[in-house]
């Protein structure tokens, strides 16, 4: 009987046992479901946010939508390049940014 040995530099192939095969398939299915749920969640959040800022109550859950607001942010990287920044330097590197509406949903107390 002759034995032949082959060497290769390709990446090794990992043999999966049946339980790993099932886990890989289950993971893929769950990731598909999660993507579909995320799309549904995003659509619902957009609809609620469109109602404007406020607290919205369901029968068990509540959602809080905060208003769009502006705030000033300092570009600290630019400031750090000047070790002794003046008020003028800080003002020159401060910009106004718009914060997008935010929604937080929690279970109402006593509604578990």
Rosetta blueprint (number, residue, H / E / L):
1 X L
2 X L
3 X L
4 X L
5 X L
6 X L
7 X L
8 X L
9 X L
10 X L
11 X L
12 X L
13 X L
14 X L
15 X L
16 X L
17 X L
18 X H
19 X H
20 X H
21 X H
22 X H
23 X H
24 X H
25 X H
26 X H
27 X H
28 X H
29 X H
30 X H
31 X H
32 X H
33 X H
34 X H
35 X H
36 X H
37 X H
38 X H
39 X H
40 X H
41 X H
42 X H
43 X H
44 X H
45 X H
46 X H
47 X H
48 X H
49 X H
50 X L
51 X L
52 X L
53 X L
54 X E
55 X E
56 X E
57 X E
58 X L
59 X L
60 X L
61 X E
62 X E
63 X E
64 X E
65 X E
66 X E
67 X L
68 X L
69 X E
70 X E
71 X E
72 X E
73 X E
74 X E
75 X L
76 X H
77 X H
78 X H
79 X H
80 X H
81 X L
82 X L
83 X L
84 X L
85 X L
86 X L
87 X H
88 X H
89 X H
90 X H
91 X H
92 X H
93 X L
94 X E
95 X E
96 X E
97 X E
98 X E
99 X E
100 X L
101 X L
102 X E
103 X E
104 X E
105 X E
106 X E
107 X E
108 X L
109 X L
110 X L
111 X L
112 X L
